[in-house]
Amino acid sequence: MAAWAARFRHIRSFIMDMTPHFPIYMDYGATTPVDPRVVDAMVPWLREHFGNPASRSHAWGWEAEEAVEKARVQVAELIGADPREIVWTSGATESNNLAIKGAANFYAGTKGKHIITVKTEHKAVLDTVRELERQGFEATYLDVQPDGLLDLEAFKAAIRPDTVLASVMMVNNEIGVIQDVVALGNLCREKGVIFHVDAAQATGKVDIDLKKLPIDLMSLASHKTYGPKGIGALYVRRKPRIRIEPQMHGGGHERGMRSGTLPTHQIVGMGEAFRIAKEEMAAEHGRIQALHDRLVKGLSEIEQTFINGDLTRRVPHNLNISFNFVEGESLIMGVKGLAVSSGSACTSASLEPSYVLRALGRSDELAHSSLRITIGRFTTEDDIDYAVTTLKERVAKLRELSPLWDMYKDGIDLSTIQWSAH
């Protein structure tokens, strides 16, 4: 691994030398760099090995099918699944749609038409559930506690006799907290509710063993685990067997659950990425935890700084932090040497405060002043130190321009001030 990391850093240094404005990448939650080993595994399947894995009458198709099945095994091994439980998709968004719509529609006539999810879920889950509401389903959107974690009693109370499915993400994409999917899944098992988990942000970060976990459907993404974009998978439990209605119709690929010609090169890339994750996750976790602690220690020295989300039940790859009296978008514009975000990549273009942070009970001001800093395999101590120094300097400069900061420093209780309406 060390040689590959050195190679990646050499490439990055070359790019940054050629383009001094090129920022240090700290947005791993949006997407991860493709590991060079993954690229090497993919290239032959873009050149000489170009066959269609569904072509079973000649060697070109046979070797492509063999590569696809090898990758299926590699993905299954990372999450403790049977390879036959892995269905290829175009990514986690499609997996979420296939799982939620597919299961809800298949079982609506026998189990009911009520769905449970959480207000802090990814938009790919929330918007899918809202679409089912337009089709006649009912949905309960659960609040989270101030630490971002779901209250188990509230979840239990939300289950009704007609609840068909519950969807809860394992690791939150904005704040990095880890939900107790074991307890949630056991509650679903007791009540006969299908349990779907979005694990796009969990693979390679959290140990997953679906032979033991009470999870029926799980969405996976390649590009959040150092693989290529445009490929993902859905885990569909075989014992007890879970049935889903396909959302893509055509040639009946993937045992009839997802039609469409399989992109062999991308599948090979996802398989290799998941193989590497399985081999290196333990060592990588320790290194990233140390980087995370270094980052938190440095940024916590800034006055009026708040970490969003539970401080212990979280992945070290994610730090969502609010700097009071600083507008997050202005801060991002002011730290051009850092590639960070003010929320998830799917919503960061919005001027509205993060719906995830608002669900935690954060004020609009603190929600607007947040940054999501996500680190990973190729982050270095020098990167962390640069980020801390840069953010300290920029926060101080922006606060110099803030009359609210001056009032706070003068000891004025801002909550007592009556602001005039416009």
C-alpha positions as CSV (number, residue, x, y, z in Angstrom):
1,M,0.0,0.0,0.0
2,A,2.8,2.4,0.9
3,A,4.2,2.4,-2.7
4,W,0.8,3.1,-4.1
5,A,0.2,6.0,-1.7
6,A,3.6,7.4,-2.5
7,R,2.7,7.2,-6.2
8,F,-0.6,9.0,-5.7
9,R,1.1,11.7,-3.6
10,H,3.8,12.2,-6.4
11,I,1.0,12.7,-9.0
12,R,-0.8,15.1,-6.7
13,S,2.4,17.1,-6.0
14,F,3.1,17.3,-9.7
15,I,-0.3,18.7,-10.4
16,M,-0.1,21.2,-7.6
17,D,3.4,22.3,-8.8
18,M,2.0,22.9,-12.2
19,T,-1.2,24.6,-10.9
20,P,-0.5,26.4,-7.6
21,H,-4.2,27.2,-7.1
22,F,-5.0,23.5,-7.0
23,P,-6.5,22.9,-3.6
24,I,-5.7,20.1,-1.1
25,Y,-8.5,17.6,-1.3
26,M,-10.5,17.2,1.8
27,D,-13.9,16.3,0.3
28,Y,-13.7,12.5,0.4
29,G,-17.3,12.4,1.5
30,A,-18.3,13.7,-2.0
31,T,-16.1,11.3,-3.8
32,T,-12.8,9.5,-3.3
33,P,-9.8,9.5,-5.7
34,V,-9.7,6.3,-7.6
35,D,-6.9,4.2,-6.2
36,P,-4.1,3.7,-8.8
37,R,-4.3,-0.1,-8.2
38,V,-8.0,0.1,-9.2
39,V,-7.1,2.0,-12.4
40,D,-4.5,-0.6,-13.3
41,A,-7.1,-3.4,-12.8
42,M,-9.7,-1.6,-15.0
43,V,-7.6,-0.6,-18.0
44,P,-7.4,-4.1,-19.7
45,W,-11.2,-4.2,-19.7
46,L,-11.3,-0.9,-21.6
47,R,-8.8,-2.2,-24.2
48,E,-8.3,-5.8,-25.3
49,H,-10.9,-7.4,-23.0
50,F,-14.0,-5.6,-24.3
51,G,-16.5,-8.5,-24.5
52,N,-20.1,-8.3,-23.3
53,P,-20.5,-10.5,-20.1
54,A,-24.0,-11.5,-21.4
55,S,-22.5,-13.0,-24.6
56,R,-22.2,-16.6,-23.6
57,S,-21.5,-18.1,-27.1
58,H,-17.8,-17.2,-27.3
59,A,-14.6,-16.5,-25.3
60,W,-14.9,-12.7,-25.3
61,G,-18.1,-13.0,-23.3
62,W,-16.9,-15.8,-21.1
63,E,-13.9,-13.9,-19.8
64,A,-16.0,-10.8,-19.2
65,E,-18.5,-12.8,-17.3
66,E,-15.7,-14.4,-15.3
67,A,-14.4,-10.9,-14.4
68,V,-17.8,-9.7,-13.3
69,E,-18.4,-12.7,-11.1
70,K,-14.9,-12.4,-9.5
71,A,-15.8,-8.8,-8.7
72,R,-19.1,-9.9,-7.3
73,V,-17.2,-12.2,-4.9
74,Q,-14.9,-9.3,-3.9
75,V,-17.8,-7.0,-3.1
76,A,-19.6,-9.7,-1.1
77,E,-16.5,-10.6,0.9
78,L,-16.1,-7.0,2.2
79,I,-19.7,-7.0,3.6
80,G,-20.0,-10.7,4.6
81,A,-22.6,-11.6,2.0
82,D,-23.2,-14.4,-0.5
83,P,-22.1,-13.3,-4.0
84,R,-25.5,-14.3,-5.2
85,E,-26.9,-11.5,-3.0
86,I,-25.1,-8.8,-4.9
87,V,-27.0,-7.0,-7.7
88,W,-25.0,-4.5,-9.9
89,T,-26.5,-1.0,-10.3
90,S,-25.2,2.4,-11.5
91,G,-24.6,3.6,-7.9
92,A,-26.1,4.1,-4.5
93,T,-28.9,6.4,-5.8
94,E,-30.2,3.7,-8.1
95,S,-29.7,1.1,-5.3
96,N,-31.8,3.2,-2.9
97,N,-34.5,3.5,-5.5
98,L,-34.5,-0.2,-6.4
99,A,-34.5,-1.2,-2.8
100,I,-37.2,1.1,-1.5
101,K,-39.5,1.2,-4.5
102,G,-38.9,-2.4,-5.4
103,A,-39.6,-3.8,-1.9
104,A,-42.5,-1.4,-1.1
105,N,-44.3,-2.2,-4.3
106,F,-43.7,-6.0,-4.2
107,Y,-45.0,-6.3,-0.6
108,A,-47.7,-3.5,-0.6
109,G,-50.5,-6.0,-1.1
110,T,-49.4,-8.3,1.7
111,K,-47.6,-6.2,4.3
112,G,-49.1,-2.7,3.9
113,K,-48.2,0.7,2.5
114,H,-46.5,2.5,5.4
115,I,-42.7,3.4,5.3
116,I,-40.4,4.7,8.0
117,T,-37.3,6.8,7.4
118,V,-35.3,9.5,9.1
119,K,-35.2,13.3,8.4
120,T,-31.4,13.2,8.1
121,E,-31.3,10.6,5.3
122,H,-29.7,11.3,2.0
123,K,-31.9,12.9,-0.6
124,A,-31.8,9.7,-2.7
125,V,-33.8,8.0,0.1
126,L,-36.0,11.0,1.1
127,D,-37.1,11.8,-2.4
128,T,-37.7,8.2,-3.2
129,V,-40.0,7.9,-0.2
130,R,-41.8,11.1,-1.2
131,E,-42.4,9.6,-4.7
132,L,-44.0,6.6,-3.1
133,E,-46.2,8.9,-1.0
134,R,-47.4,10.4,-4.3
135,Q,-48.3,6.8,-5.3
136,G,-50.5,6.3,-2.2
137,F,-48.0,5.1,0.4
138,E,-47.8,6.7,3.9
139,A,-44.5,7.7,5.4
140,T,-43.2,8.6,8.8
141,Y,-40.1,10.8,8.9
142,L,-38.4,10.4,12.3
143,D,-36.5,13.2,14.1
144,V,-33.0,12.6,15.4
145,Q,-31.6,13.6,18.8
146,P,-29.2,16.6,19.0
147,D,-26.3,14.2,18.5
148,G,-27.7,13.0,15.2
149,L,-28.6,9.5,16.4
150,L,-32.0,8.0,16.2
151,D,-34.0,7.3,19.4
152,L,-34.7,3.6,19.4
153,E,-38.0,4.0,21.4
154,A,-39.2,6.5,18.8
155,F,-38.4,4.1,16.0
156,K,-40.2,1.3,17.8
157,A,-43.2,3.5,18.4
158,A,-43.4,4.4,14.7
159,I,-43.8,0.8,13.6
160,R,-47.4,0.0,12.7
161,P,-49.2,-3.2,11.6
162,D,-49.1,-2.0,8.0
163,T,-45.4,-0.9,8.0
164,V,-43.8,-2.5,5.0
165,L,-40.3,-1.1,5.1
166,A,-37.9,1.1,7.1
167,S,-34.8,2.8,5.6
168,V,-32.0,4.1,7.8
169,M,-28.5,5.0,6.7
170,M,-25.5,3.4,8.5
171,V,-23.1,6.4,8.3
172,N,-24.6,9.8,7.8
173,N,-23.1,11.5,4.7
174,E,-23.0,15.0,6.3
175,I,-22.0,14.5,9.9
176,G,-20.5,11.0,9.9
177,V,-22.5,9.5,12.8
178,I,-23.1,5.8,12.9
179,Q,-26.6,4.6,13.5
180,D,-27.3,1.5,15.6
181,V,-28.4,-0.7,12.7
182,V,-28.2,-3.8,14.8
183,A,-30.9,-2.6,17.3
184,L,-33.0,-1.1,14.5
185,G,-32.8,-4.2,12.4
186,N,-33.8,-6.4,15.4
187,L,-36.9,-4.3,16.0
188,C,-37.8,-4.7,12.3
189,R,-37.3,-8.4,12.5
190,E,-39.6,-8.7,15.5
191,K,-42.3,-6.8,13.6
192,G,-41.8,-8.3,10.2
193,V,-40.7,-5.1,8.6
194,I,-38.2,-5.1,5.8
195,F,-35.0,-3.2,6.8
196,H,-33.0,-1.2,4.2
197,V,-29.7,0.4,5.0
198,D,-27.8,3.0,2.8
199,A,-24.2,2.0,3.4
200,A,-22.6,4.2,0.8
201,Q,-20.5,6.1,3.4
202,A,-19.8,3.0,5.5
203,T,-17.9,0.6,3.2
204,G,-14.2,0.5,4.0
205,K,-14.8,2.5,7.2
206,V,-17.0,0.3,9.3
207,D,-16.9,-3.5,9.8
208,I,-19.9,-5.0,8.0
209,D,-20.9,-8.7,8.3
210,L,-24.3,-9.3,6.8
211,K,-24.3,-12.9,7.9
212,K,-24.8,-11.5,11.4
213,L,-26.5,-8.1,10.8
214,P,-30.3,-8.0,10.7
215,I,-30.4,-6.1,7.4
216,D,-32.5,-7.2,4.4
217,L,-31.3,-4.7,1.7
218,M,-28.1,-2.6,1.6
219,S,-27.1,0.1,-0.9
220,L,-23.4,0.3,-1.9
221,A,-21.3,2.8,-3.9
222,S,-18.0,2.3,-5.6
223,H,-16.8,5.9,-5.7
224,K,-17.0,6.4,-2.0
225,T,-14.5,3.5,-1.5
226,Y,-11.7,4.5,-4.0
227,G,-13.4,3.0,-7.0
228,P,-14.9,4.5,-10.2
229,K,-18.0,6.5,-10.4
230,G,-21.1,5.1,-12.2
231,I,-21.2,1.7,-10.6
232,G,-22.7,0.4,-7.3
233,A,-24.6,-2.5,-6.0
234,L,-27.6,-3.6,-4.0
235,Y,-27.4,-6.4,-1.4
236,V,-30.6,-8.4,-1.5
237,R,-30.9,-11.0,1.3
238,R,-31.6,-14.6,0.2
239,K,-32.3,-16.2,3.6
240,P,-34.9,-15.3,4.5
241,R,-35.5,-14.4,0.9
242,I,-36.4,-10.8,0.1
243,R,-38.2,-10.0,-3.2
244,I,-38.2,-6.7,-5.1
245,E,-39.9,-5.5,-8.2
246,P,-37.3,-4.4,-10.9
247,Q,-37.3,-0.7,-11.8
248,M,-35.3,-1.2,-15.0
249,H,-36.8,-3.5,-17.6
250,G,-35.2,-5.1,-20.6
251,G,-32.9,-8.1,-21.0
252,G,-33.5,-9.6,-17.5
253,H,-29.9,-9.2,-16.4
254,E,-29.0,-9.6,-12.7
255,R,-31.5,-12.4,-12.2
256,G,-34.3,-10.2,-13.5
257,M,-33.8,-7.5,-10.8
258,R,-31.8,-5.0,-12.9
259,S,-31.7,-5.1,-16.7
260,G,-28.9,-3.4,-18.7
261,T,-25.6,-4.4,-20.2
262,L,-23.0,-4.6,-17.4
263,P,-20.0,-2.2,-17.6
264,T,-17.3,-4.8,-17.0
265,H,-14.5,-2.3,-16.5
266,Q,-16.4,-0.4,-13.8
267,I,-17.4,-3.6,-12.1
268,V,-13.8,-4.8,-12.1
269,G,-12.8,-1.5,-10.6
270,M,-15.4,-1.7,-7.8
271,G,-14.4,-5.3,-7.0
272,E,-10.7,-4.3,-6.8
273,A,-11.6,-1.3,-4.6
274,F,-13.6,-3.4,-2.2
275,R,-10.8,-6.0,-2.1
276,I,-8.3,-3.4,-1.1
277,A,-10.7,-2.0,1.5
278,K,-11.1,-5.4,3.1
279,E,-7.3,-5.9,3.3
280,E,-6.3,-2.5,4.5
281,M,-9.3,-1.2,6.5
282,A,-7.9,-1.9,10.0
283,A,-4.6,-0.2,9.4
284,E,-6.2,2.6,7.4
285,H,-8.7,3.3,10.2
286,G,-6.0,3.8,12.8
287,R,-4.1,6.2,10.6
288,I,-7.2,8.2,9.8
289,Q,-8.2,8.3,13.4
290,A,-4.9,9.9,14.3
291,L,-5.3,12.5,11.5
292,H,-8.9,13.2,12.7
293,D,-7.7,13.7,16.3
294,R,-5.0,16.1,15.0
295,L,-7.6,18.0,13.0
296,V,-10.1,18.3,15.9
297,K,-7.3,19.3,18.4
298,G,-6.2,22.1,16.0
299,L,-9.6,23.5,15.1
300,S,-11.0,23.2,18.7
301,E,-8.5,26.0,19.6
302,I,-10.7,28.4,17.6
303,E,-13.2,30.1,19.9
304,Q,-17.0,29.4,19.5
305,T,-16.4,26.3,17.4
306,F,-18.9,23.4,17.5
307,I,-18.6,19.8,16.2
308,N,-21.8,18.5,14.7
309,G,-22.9,15.0,15.5
310,D,-22.1,12.5,18.3
311,L,-18.4,12.7,19.3
312,T,-17.9,8.9,19.7
313,R,-20.3,7.0,17.5
314,R,-18.9,8.4,14.2
315,V,-16.3,7.6,11.5
316,P,-13.0,9.5,11.8
317,H,-13.1,10.3,8.1
318,N,-15.8,13.0,8.7
319,L,-15.7,16.2,10.6
320,N,-18.6,18.6,10.4
321,I,-17.8,21.7,12.3
322,S,-19.5,25.1,12.8
323,F,-17.6,28.3,13.3
324,N,-20.0,30.7,15.0
325,F,-20.2,34.3,13.6
326,V,-18.7,33.1,10.2
327,E,-20.7,32.4,7.1
328,G,-19.8,29.0,5.7
329,E,-19.9,29.9,2.0
330,S,-17.7,33.0,2.7
331,L,-15.3,30.7,4.5
332,I,-15.1,28.2,1.6
333,M,-14.5,31.1,-0.8
334,G,-11.7,32.3,1.5
335,V,-9.9,29.0,1.7
336,K,-9.2,28.3,-1.9
337,G,-6.3,26.1,-1.0
338,L,-8.7,23.6,0.6
339,A,-11.3,21.5,-1.2
340,V,-14.0,21.2,1.5
341,S,-17.8,21.6,1.4
342,S,-20.6,23.2,3.3
343,G,-22.7,20.0,3.2
344,S,-23.2,16.9,1.1
345,A,-22.2,17.2,-2.6
346,C,-25.8,16.6,-3.6
347,T,-27.1,19.7,-1.7
348,S,-24.0,22.0,-1.3
349,A,-25.1,24.2,-4.2
350,S,-28.2,25.2,-2.2
351,L,-28.3,28.5,-0.2
352,E,-30.6,27.0,2.4
353,P,-29.0,25.9,5.6
354,S,-28.3,22.1,5.9
355,Y,-31.5,20.2,6.6
356,V,-29.4,17.7,8.4
357,L,-28.0,20.3,10.8
358,R,-31.4,21.8,11.3
359,A,-32.7,18.4,12.2
360,L,-30.1,18.3,15.0
361,G,-31.6,21.5,16.4
362,R,-28.8,23.8,15.2
363,S,-29.8,27.4,14.6
364,D,-29.8,28.7,11.0
365,E,-26.7,30.7,11.9
366,L,-24.7,27.7,13.1
367,A,-26.0,25.6,10.2
368,H,-24.9,28.3,7.7
369,S,-21.5,28.5,9.4
370,S,-20.6,24.8,9.0
371,L,-17.9,23.1,7.0
372,R,-17.8,19.4,6.2
373,I,-14.1,18.3,6.1
374,T,-13.7,14.7,5.0
375,I,-10.4,12.9,4.9
376,G,-9.1,9.6,3.6
377,R,-6.5,7.3,2.2
378,F,-4.2,9.9,0.7
379,T,-4.6,12.6,3.4
380,T,-1.3,13.5,5.1
381,E,-0.3,15.2,8.4
382,D,1.0,18.1,6.3
383,D,-2.5,18.4,4.8
384,I,-4.1,18.5,8.3
385,D,-1.6,21.1,9.6
386,Y,-2.2,23.3,6.5
387,A,-6.0,23.0,6.9
388,V,-5.8,24.0,10.6
389,T,-3.5,27.0,10.0
390,T,-5.5,28.2,7.0
391,L,-8.9,27.9,8.8
392,K,-7.6,29.6,11.9
393,E,-6.4,32.6,9.8
394,R,-9.5,32.8,7.7
395,V,-12.0,32.5,10.5
396,A,-10.2,35.3,12.4
397,K,-10.2,37.6,9.3
398,L,-13.9,37.0,8.6
399,R,-14.8,37.6,12.3
400,E,-13.0,41.0,12.1
401,L,-15.8,42.0,9.6
402,S,-18.6,40.7,11.8
403,P,-20.5,43.2,14.0
404,L,-22.0,40.2,15.8
405,W,-18.6,39.0,16.7
406,D,-17.7,42.4,18.2
407,M,-21.0,42.4,20.2
408,Y,-20.3,38.8,21.4
409,K,-16.7,39.8,22.5
410,D,-18.2,42.9,24.3
411,G,-20.3,40.5,26.4
412,I,-23.6,41.3,24.8
413,D,-26.2,38.4,25.0
414,L,-27.3,38.3,21.3
415,S,-30.4,36.2,22.2
416,T,-31.8,39.2,24.1
417,I,-31.6,41.6,21.1
418,Q,-34.8,42.6,19.3
419,W,-34.0,42.8,15.6
420,S,-36.1,45.0,13.4
421,A,-38.2,43.2,10.8
422,H,-37.8,44.0,7.1
